[in-house]
């Protein structure tokens, strides 16, 4: 039986409404492996003009062999038969649209029963669209969590991750390093904001080379940066902070054939007894940073 022959069957009409309500390509099979109908979205995937065109030549919309080497006719029969036994099967299937383009899909076959009749509905998801969705999600996450200028993590990401690290620290000591580029406004005023951008990028890249994989480094705002060092004593934190200060002091940033020299002031805080909150620890490092500024810049102070 086909779509036209079953058009007066009430339960069949209910199934048709069901498959048309799903935003996926849908095909309806009976237990004898006859294709009964398909959804409008399936026509769109196959670039077919009419449902009858698909019903009359379903396998003309598939390559002779699937990517796994199986004949399309054999693979379809295998999974349809298996679905009627298990109730649900998921597998990969490649269609071929009317223009000859291969369309990779993920197929979910689900068996439903209405009035003692079993049907298998195959839901086809175009994996190209799925990949595009995943890629878009990844791009949005990068935009949401990374600083657009320097490419390192931003404040939002830092706070989110730091809270998770702080909550799962198991009484281990945590340190915070905050540092600020000295006289950054003077760089912008003297050489322009593009020079300031070049400095921020170079400082970010330079500091990243000093980080351990477990350290969390981010641009906190403006010319201010922050590092969380899990499982670190005061001595470990101070040594890393001093390495950052010396490394930045030693570099020269080439901008328009001018070598720019920058320094940073650094504040460090370490949990004294494990009772400090994350906010308190960041605040302590921030206060130490401003004390370092007051002491002449290019200075490191531990809270």
BELMOLIN-V427204 format. One record per residue. N is the residue number from 1. RES is the residue in three letters. PSI is psi in whole degrees, -180 to 180 (999 if undefined). NEAR is the number of other ideal C-beta (glycine too) atoms within 10 Angstrom. D_CENTER is the distance of its C-alpha to the mean C-alpha in whole Angstrom. Layout:
N,RES,PSI,NEAR,D_CENTER
N,RES,PSI,NEAR,D_CENTER
This chain:
1,UNK,148,11,46
2,UNK,-172,14,44
3,UNK,-44,17,42
4,UNK,-41,11,46
5,UNK,-27,10,48
6,UNK,7,17,46
7,UNK,-21,11,45
8,UNK,1,8,48
9,UNK,119,15,46
10,UNK,-46,8,45
11,UNK,-34,14,42
12,UNK,-39,21,41
13,UNK,-34,12,41
14,UNK,-41,11,39
15,UNK,-40,20,36
16,UNK,-42,20,36
17,UNK,-37,9,35
18,UNK,-50,16,32
19,UNK,-27,22,31
20,UNK,-18,14,31
21,UNK,-9,9,29
22,UNK,130,12,26
23,UNK,45,10,24
24,UNK,162,19,23
25,UNK,124,24,26
26,UNK,140,22,29
27,UNK,141,23,32
28,UNK,124,23,34
29,UNK,149,22,37
30,UNK,177,16,40
31,UNK,-9,14,41
32,UNK,9,8,43
33,UNK,32,13,40
34,UNK,134,13,41
35,UNK,121,20,38
36,UNK,-41,19,39
37,UNK,175,23,37
38,UNK,166,27,34
39,UNK,165,24,32
40,UNK,-35,11,31
41,UNK,-34,18,28
42,UNK,-40,23,29
43,UNK,-39,17,31
44,UNK,-43,12,28
45,UNK,-42,20,26
46,UNK,-8,24,30
47,UNK,41,15,31
48,UNK,153,19,34
49,UNK,-40,10,37
50,UNK,158,9,38
51,UNK,-37,18,38
52,UNK,-34,13,41
53,UNK,-39,16,40
54,UNK,-42,21,37
55,UNK,-38,18,39
56,UNK,-23,11,42
57,UNK,55,11,40
58,UNK,-43,19,36
59,UNK,-11,13,36
60,UNK,-14,12,37
61,UNK,23,20,33
62,UNK,149,21,32
63,UNK,161,14,33
64,UNK,-43,9,36
65,UNK,145,14,34
66,UNK,162,17,30
67,UNK,-26,11,28
68,UNK,3,10,29
69,UNK,-13,7,33
70,UNK,146,12,34
71,UNK,140,15,36
72,UNK,-41,19,34
73,UNK,-40,14,37
74,UNK,-41,11,37
75,UNK,-43,19,33
76,UNK,-47,24,34
77,UNK,-41,12,37
78,UNK,-49,14,35
79,UNK,-32,19,32
80,UNK,-45,22,34
81,UNK,-43,14,37
82,UNK,-39,15,35
83,UNK,-39,24,33
84,UNK,-19,19,37
85,UNK,-43,8,37
86,UNK,-24,11,34
87,UNK,-22,14,33
88,UNK,132,11,29
89,UNK,144,20,28
90,UNK,132,12,24
91,UNK,170,18,24
92,UNK,142,13,23
93,UNK,138,21,26
94,UNK,121,17,26
95,UNK,167,22,28
96,UNK,115,18,30
97,UNK,177,14,30
98,UNK,-16,14,34
99,UNK,2,7,33
100,UNK,4,8,32
101,UNK,136,10,29
102,UNK,136,12,27
103,UNK,99,19,24
104,UNK,133,15,22
105,UNK,160,22,21
106,UNK,125,15,21
107,UNK,131,20,24
108,UNK,116,16,25
109,UNK,123,24,28
110,UNK,131,14,30
111,UNK,130,18,34
112,UNK,155,13,35
113,UNK,129,10,39
114,UNK,121,14,41
115,UNK,50,9,45
116,UNK,11,6,45
117,UNK,133,13,43
118,UNK,138,14,40
119,UNK,150,20,37
120,UNK,123,24,34
121,UNK,125,20,31
122,UNK,121,26,29
123,UNK,118,21,25
124,UNK,121,23,24
125,UNK,122,16,20
126,UNK,110,18,20
127,UNK,-17,16,17
128,UNK,-41,12,17
129,UNK,-40,11,16
130,UNK,-44,13,13
131,UNK,-42,11,11
132,UNK,-39,11,12
133,UNK,-43,10,10
134,UNK,-42,11,7
135,UNK,-40,10,7
136,UNK,-43,10,8
137,UNK,-43,10,5
138,UNK,-40,10,3
139,UNK,-40,10,7
140,UNK,-36,10,7
141,UNK,-39,11,5
142,UNK,-44,11,7
143,UNK,-36,10,10
144,UNK,-33,11,10
145,UNK,-10,16,10
146,UNK,146,17,12
147,UNK,127,20,15
148,UNK,-33,9,16
149,UNK,-49,14,19
150,UNK,-21,20,19
151,UNK,-9,13,15
152,UNK,176,21,15
153,UNK,153,19,14
154,UNK,180,19,16
155,UNK,-42,15,18
156,UNK,-47,13,16
157,UNK,-42,18,13
158,UNK,-49,22,16
159,UNK,-42,17,18
160,UNK,-49,12,15
161,UNK,-38,15,15
162,UNK,-38,21,19
163,UNK,-41,12,20
164,UNK,-42,11,18
165,UNK,-43,17,20
166,UNK,-40,17,23
167,UNK,-26,9,23
168,UNK,23,9,23
169,UNK,-16,15,25
170,UNK,46,6,28
171,UNK,8,6,31
172,UNK,152,12,30
173,UNK,141,18,30
174,UNK,142,21,28
175,UNK,154,27,28
176,UNK,134,29,27
177,UNK,129,29,28
178,UNK,133,26,28
179,UNK,155,27,29
180,UNK,135,21,30
181,UNK,125,21,31
182,UNK,140,20,35
183,UNK,40,13,37
184,UNK,-36,18,33
185,UNK,-37,11,35
186,UNK,-37,10,38
187,UNK,-47,23,36
188,UNK,-43,16,34
189,UNK,-34,12,38
190,UNK,-43,12,40
191,UNK,-9,16,37
192,UNK,162,13,35
193,UNK,-26,10,31
194,UNK,-34,11,30
195,UNK,-41,18,32
196,UNK,-40,23,30
197,UNK,-41,14,27
198,UNK,-40,19,28
199,UNK,-46,22,29
200,UNK,-42,22,25
201,UNK,-44,16,23
202,UNK,-40,19,26
203,UNK,-43,25,26
204,UNK,-47,18,22
205,UNK,-41,13,22
206,UNK,-45,15,26
207,UNK,-35,23,25
208,UNK,-32,13,22
209,UNK,-16,7,24
210,UNK,-7,16,26
211,UNK,145,15,23
212,UNK,159,11,23
213,UNK,-30,4,19
214,UNK,-13,11,20
215,UNK,145,17,21
216,UNK,115,18,18
217,UNK,136,20,19
218,UNK,158,25,18
219,UNK,120,24,20
220,UNK,-24,20,22
221,UNK,136,12,23
222,UNK,-124,12,26
223,UNK,20,21,27
224,UNK,137,17,26
225,UNK,160,26,24
226,UNK,146,24,23
227,UNK,133,26,23
228,UNK,129,24,23
229,UNK,103,24,24
230,UNK,152,17,24
231,UNK,54,13,28
232,UNK,136,25,30
233,UNK,173,13,33
234,UNK,-43,16,35
235,UNK,-42,11,36
236,UNK,-44,15,33
237,UNK,-44,22,31
238,UNK,-40,19,34
239,UNK,-43,12,34
240,UNK,-44,22,30
241,UNK,-41,27,31
242,UNK,-36,13,34
243,UNK,-39,12,33
244,UNK,-46,23,30
245,UNK,-47,20,33
246,UNK,-42,13,35
247,UNK,-46,15,33
248,UNK,-38,24,32
249,UNK,-27,13,36
250,UNK,-16,9,36
251,UNK,157,15,34
252,UNK,128,11,35
253,UNK,119,18,33
254,UNK,114,11,34
255,UNK,117,18,34
256,UNK,47,10,36
257,UNK,20,5,38
258,UNK,137,11,39
259,UNK,113,9,38
260,UNK,135,18,36
261,UNK,128,12,37
262,UNK,157,20,35
263,UNK,167,16,35
264,UNK,150,27,33
265,UNK,142,24,34
266,UNK,137,28,33
267,UNK,138,27,33
268,UNK,140,27,32
269,UNK,146,26,32
270,UNK,141,23,32
271,UNK,127,23,33
272,UNK,-43,12,36
273,UNK,13,6,37
274,UNK,0,10,33
275,UNK,-14,7,34
276,UNK,144,18,32
277,UNK,166,10,29
278,UNK,-44,18,26
279,UNK,-40,12,27
280,UNK,-39,13,31
281,UNK,-42,21,30
282,UNK,-42,21,28
283,UNK,-39,16,31
284,UNK,-42,21,33
285,UNK,-37,27,31
286,UNK,-42,19,31
287,UNK,-42,15,35
288,UNK,-37,22,36
289,UNK,-46,26,34
290,UNK,-27,14,36
291,UNK,-38,15,39
292,UNK,-40,25,38
293,UNK,-43,16,38
294,UNK,-23,11,42
295,UNK,13,12,43
296,UNK,2,9,43
297,UNK,168,14,39
298,UNK,42,17,38
299,UNK,151,18,38
300,UNK,131,21,37
301,UNK,133,21,37
302,UNK,136,20,36
303,UNK,999,19,37
